[in-house]
Amino acid sequence: MRIRLSHVVLLGLLLVLGARGASAEVLRWEVDGMTRQAIVFAPAVSPDEAGHPVVLSFHGFGDNAQNFQHTNVHVAWPDAIVVYFQGLATRRGLPGWQVEPSGRNRDLKLVDVALVSLRETYNVDDDRIYATGFSNGGMFAYLLWAERPDLFAAYAPVAGRLRSSVRPEQPRPLFHVAGERDRVVDFSDQEAAIEVARAVNDVDDAGGATTPCGDGCTVYGSGTPAPVMTWIHGGAHVYPRGTTERIVSFFQEHVRTP
C-alpha cells in the first residue's frame, strides 16, 4: 500500500529538513551482481561527535522508497541516520521484500552490505541500529529479527506478520502496529505474530508486567530488557497518523544488549 501526502505536507517536510540541517542522498550498492539503492538522510555531524543511531526502513509491496520516505522517520528523529530502502520486483513485477529465508536471500544480503557501507560512510552507533517496515516491509522486519538478531536493538513492524518458516529465537524489543479491520494482512495473523513475539521475549501472561500506554496501546513485559509493545487501532491496512512518532519513541528507549 502506498502512503500519500499532500504537497503542503511535503513542503513542510522540506522546510523542517532545511532547518535541522539534515541531508539526503541516494546510496547504491552491488549485491550479487544487482544494483541496490536507498535514500539516506543523515544529520550534519562533526568528526568528534558520538555515533548516531541508524533506522532501516522498508516500504510495503508495490510501493517505493521515494514515496515511503514521507513517513518522516528522519523528521521525527533528526539525530538518526535513516535509510529508506528500495525493493526489487517480486510477484507481478512489483517491488517488495523477501519474507522467508531463501537460497538467494537477496534482501538479507542487501542489509549486510548496506550496514558495512554505512559504517564506512557515517559515524554509526552499532548498539542503536533498528528496523521498521510496513506490510511486506514489516514482514521483512520480522525476518530480520529471526535471521539477524545480533545486529539490531529493536524492531517495529507495521501491519506485518510472521511466515511459517520465520521463527525468531533471541529476545529483542518489538513494537507491532496492527489494524483490527485489516484484510490485506489479516488481523488474526498479526495477533499470532504478536503471540510468538511475547513467547520469544518471555513476556506472555506469566512474564513481566502489562502496562497500558494509551488508547489501544499495551506494553507486555514493561521494565524487562525485551518488551513487546502493541498498538491496536480500529483501522484497516493503513499506516496511521502518529505511527512514526511512536516507533521513534520506542526505539529511543532501547539499545542493543547481549
matplotlib code that plots the C-alpha trace (Angstrom):
import matplotlib.pyplot as plt

x = [0.0, 1.3, 1.5, 0.2, 0.9, -0.3, 2.1, 1.6, 2.9, 5.8, 6.7, 6.6, 8.9, 11.5, 11.4, 11.9, 14.8, 16.5, 16.0, 17.6, 20.5, 19.7, 20.9, 19.6, 21.4, 20.9, 23.4, 23.9, 25.4, 26.2, 24.7, 25.1, 25.5, 22.5, 22.4, 20.5, 19.8, 18.3, 17.5, 19.6, 19.0, 22.0, 22.4, 25.2, 27.9, 31.3, 34.2, 34.3, 30.6, 29.3, 27.9, 24.4, 21.5, 20.5, 17.0, 16.5, 13.0, 11.3, 8.2, 5.2, 4.6, 4.2, 5.4, 8.9, 11.5, 10.7, 7.1, 7.8, 10.3, 7.2, 6.6, 9.1, 11.2, 14.1, 12.0, 10.8, 14.4, 16.7, 19.8, 19.4, 20.7, 17.5, 17.7, 14.7, 15.5, 14.1, 12.8, 13.2, 10.5, 8.8, 5.4, 3.5, 6.7, 6.0, 8.7, 8.9, 10.9, 11.7, 9.6, 11.2, 14.8, 15.8, 18.8, 19.5, 18.5, 18.8, 17.4, 19.2, 22.4, 21.4, 21.1, 24.5, 26.2, 24.5, 25.4, 29.1, 28.9, 27.1, 29.7, 32.4, 30.5, 28.9, 29.6, 27.3, 26.4, 26.4, 24.3, 21.5, 20.5, 16.8, 14.5, 10.9, 8.6, 5.0, 3.1, 5.5, 8.3, 7.0, 7.3, 10.9, 11.5, 10.3, 12.6, 15.5, 14.7, 14.8, 17.9, 19.9, 19.1, 22.6, 22.6, 19.6, 18.5, 14.7, 12.2, 8.9, 6.7, 3.5, 0.7, 3.1, 3.0, 5.3, 5.6, 5.6, 9.3, 10.3, 10.9, 12.8, 14.7, 16.6, 14.6, 14.6, 12.3, 9.4, 6.7, 3.9, 1.2, -2.0, -5.5, -8.5, -10.1, -7.0, -8.0, -4.7, -2.6, -5.3, -5.6, -5.7, -2.3, -0.9, -2.2, -0.5, 2.8, 2.4, 1.8, 5.0, 6.9, 5.6, 6.6, 10.1, 10.6, 9.2, 6.6, 3.5, 0.8, 3.3, 6.3, 6.6, 4.1, 1.4, 1.2, -1.2, 0.5, -2.5, -5.7, -5.2, -1.6, -0.1, 3.4, 4.0, 7.0, 7.3, 10.7, 12.2, 15.1, 12.9, 9.3, 6.6, 4.6, 1.5, -0.8, -4.1, -6.1, -9.6, -8.5, -7.7, -4.4, -3.0, -0.1, -2.0, -1.1, 1.3, 2.8, 6.3, 6.4, 5.5, 8.1, 10.8, 9.9, 10.1, 13.4, 14.9, 14.2, 16.2, 19.9, 21.4, 22.1, 23.9]
y = [0.0, 3.4, 6.2, 9.5, 13.1, 16.4, 18.9, 21.1, 18.4, 17.8, 21.5, 21.5, 18.5, 20.2, 23.3, 21.1, 19.4, 22.7, 24.0, 20.9, 20.5, 17.0, 16.0, 13.3, 11.3, 8.1, 5.4, 2.4, -1.0, -4.0, -7.1, -10.4, -8.6, -6.3, -2.6, -1.9, 1.6, 3.6, 7.2, 8.1, 11.0, 11.8, 14.6, 17.1, 15.9, 16.9, 14.4, 14.1, 13.6, 10.4, 7.7, 8.1, 5.7, 4.0, 3.2, 0.9, 1.4, -0.9, 0.1, -2.0, -4.2, -2.2, 1.0, 2.6, 4.4, 7.8, 7.6, 5.8, 8.5, 10.6, 8.5, 11.1, 8.9, 11.3, 14.3, 12.6, 11.6, 14.2, 12.8, 9.4, 8.1, 6.9, 4.6, 4.1, 1.1, 0.4, -3.1, -5.2, -6.7, -9.7, -11.1, -9.4, -7.4, -5.0, -4.1, -5.8, -7.8, -11.4, -12.6, -16.0, -17.4, -18.5, -19.7, -16.2, -14.2, -11.1, -8.7, -10.1, -9.7, -6.1, -5.3, -6.8, -4.9, -1.7, -1.8, -2.3, 0.7, 2.9, 2.2, 3.3, 6.4, 7.7, 7.6, 4.7, 3.6, -0.2, -0.6, 1.6, 0.0, -0.5, -2.0, -1.0, -1.6, -1.5, -4.6, -6.6, -4.4, -5.3, -9.0, -8.4, -6.6, -9.8, -11.9, -9.6, -10.4, -14.1, -14.0, -11.0, -10.7, -9.7, -6.6, -4.8, -3.2, -3.3, -3.9, -2.2, -4.0, -2.2, -4.4, -7.3, -11.0, -14.0, -16.6, -20.2, -20.6, -17.5, -18.1, -15.6, -17.2, -14.4, -11.9, -8.4, -5.4, -5.3, -2.8, -4.1, -1.8, -3.5, -2.6, -4.6, -4.3, -5.3, -7.7, -7.4, -8.9, -10.5, -9.2, -12.7, -13.5, -10.3, -11.4, -14.7, -12.9, -10.9, -14.0, -15.5, -12.4, -12.4, -16.1, -15.5, -12.5, -14.3, -11.6, -13.7, -13.8, -15.1, -13.0, -9.3, -6.6, -5.5, -1.7, 0.5, 3.1, 4.9, 4.1, 0.6, 0.6, -2.1, -2.9, -6.5, -7.1, -3.4, -2.9, -6.1, -6.0, -7.2, -5.9, -6.3, -3.1, -3.2, -0.5, -2.0, 0.6, 0.4, 0.9, -1.4, -1.9, 1.6, 3.4, 5.5, 9.1, 9.1, 5.8, 7.2, 9.1, 6.1, 4.0, 6.5, 6.9, 3.1, 2.9, 5.6, 3.6, 0.6, -0.1, -3.5, -5.8, -9.2]
z = [0.0, -0.9, 1.6, 0.2, 1.4, 0.1, -1.5, 1.5, 3.9, 1.6, 1.5, 5.3, 5.3, 3.2, 5.4, 8.5, 6.8, 6.0, 9.5, 11.1, 8.7, 7.6, 4.2, 1.8, -0.8, -2.8, -2.0, -4.3, -3.6, -5.8, -4.3, -6.1, -9.4, -8.9, -8.2, -5.0, -3.6, -0.8, 0.1, 3.2, 5.5, 7.7, 10.2, 9.9, 12.3, 13.5, 13.4, 17.2, 17.7, 19.2, 16.9, 15.5, 15.7, 12.4, 11.3, 8.3, 6.8, 4.3, 2.2, 1.5, -1.5, -4.7, -3.0, -3.3, -1.3, -2.8, -1.5, 1.8, 2.9, 3.6, 6.7, 8.0, 10.4, 9.7, 10.8, 14.0, 14.8, 13.3, 15.1, 13.4, 10.1, 8.4, 5.4, 3.1, 1.0, -2.5, -3.0, -6.2, -8.3, -6.8, -7.7, -10.5, -11.2, -8.3, -5.8, -2.4, 0.0, 0.8, 3.8, 4.3, 4.2, 0.7, -1.2, -2.6, 0.4, -1.8, 0.8, 3.8, 1.8, 1.0, 4.6, 5.3, 2.5, 3.3, 7.0, 6.2, 3.8, 6.3, 8.9, 6.4, 5.4, 8.7, 12.4, 13.4, 16.9, 16.5, 19.6, 18.2, 14.9, 14.2, 11.6, 10.7, 7.8, 6.6, 5.4, 3.2, 4.7, 8.2, 7.4, 6.3, 9.6, 11.3, 9.1, 10.2, 13.8, 13.0, 10.8, 12.1, 15.8, 16.8, 14.5, 15.8, 19.0, 18.3, 15.6, 14.6, 12.0, 11.0, 9.5, 9.1, 10.1, 10.5, 7.8, 9.0, 8.3, 10.2, 13.9, 16.0, 18.9, 20.6, 22.7, 21.2, 21.9, 19.4, 18.6, 16.4, 15.0, 13.7, 12.5, 13.7, 10.2, 8.2, 5.4, 3.4, 6.2, 8.3, 11.8, 13.2, 11.5, 13.1, 16.5, 16.0, 15.3, 18.5, 20.5, 19.1, 19.9, 23.5, 23.9, 22.5, 24.7, 27.7, 28.3, 27.9, 30.6, 33.2, 32.3, 33.3, 33.9, 31.4, 31.2, 29.1, 27.0, 25.5, 23.6, 22.1, 23.2, 25.6, 26.8, 27.7, 30.0, 30.9, 32.6, 31.0, 28.5, 25.6, 26.0, 23.3, 22.7, 20.6, 19.2, 18.0, 16.2, 14.7, 11.1, 8.2, 6.3, 6.9, 8.4, 10.9, 11.9, 14.8, 13.9, 13.1, 16.4, 18.4, 16.6, 17.2, 20.9, 21.2, 19.5, 21.6, 24.8, 23.7, 22.9, 21.9, 24.7, 24.6]

ax = plt.figure().add_subplot(projection="3d")
ax.plot(x, y, z, "-o")
ax.set_aspect("equal")
plt.show()
